[in-house]
Amino acid sequence: MRTIKDDNQRQSTGVTRMRCAECKKFARLLPGETKCAPCRGMLPLDLRMTRGGR
């Protein structure tokens, strides 16, 4: 029997690409989730660094 060793393949973390139940866009959802982050009301964080520490 032959096997193929693929070192580039990532380990499964339980996150799958599925369609959001509300907006129907593809998103990375955890098992049991049906809505994407924007539909659940989560906004992306603004992580820009300002110069001079201001």
N, C-alpha and C positions, 0 to 999 in steps of 0.2 A: 504494500500500500504506500502511496506517495502522499506526502504532506507539503504544504507550501508555508514557509515561514515568512510572514510579512511584518517586518519591524516598523514600518511606517503606519500601520493601522493603530488608531487610538483605542484606548480602553473605553468601554461604555460607562457613562456617568448617570444613566437614567434619563437624560434629556433627549427628547425626540422632536423632530420637526413635524408639527401637525398644524391643521387649520384652526384658527381662533373661531369659537362658536358665535361670536358677535360680529366681528368685522370681516371674517372669512379670509384673512391674510395668513400666510404661513409664518409660524413663529416657533421658537424653541420653548417647549412646554415640558414641565415635569410630569411624571405619571399622576393622573388624577386631576390635573389642571385642564380647564376648557377654554379659558380666556387668556389673551396675551397681556403683557404688563400695561400698555397704554389703555386697554379696555377695562382693566381693573383699577385704573386711576393712578398708576405709578408713573411719575414723570422722570425723564433722564436727568442725572445730576450734571451741573455745569462744573467741570473740573479743570478749567483753564487756570494756569498760573499767571499771576500778574508780576510785572517786573518791579523790583525794588521792595517787595513785600507789602505793598499797599492793598 
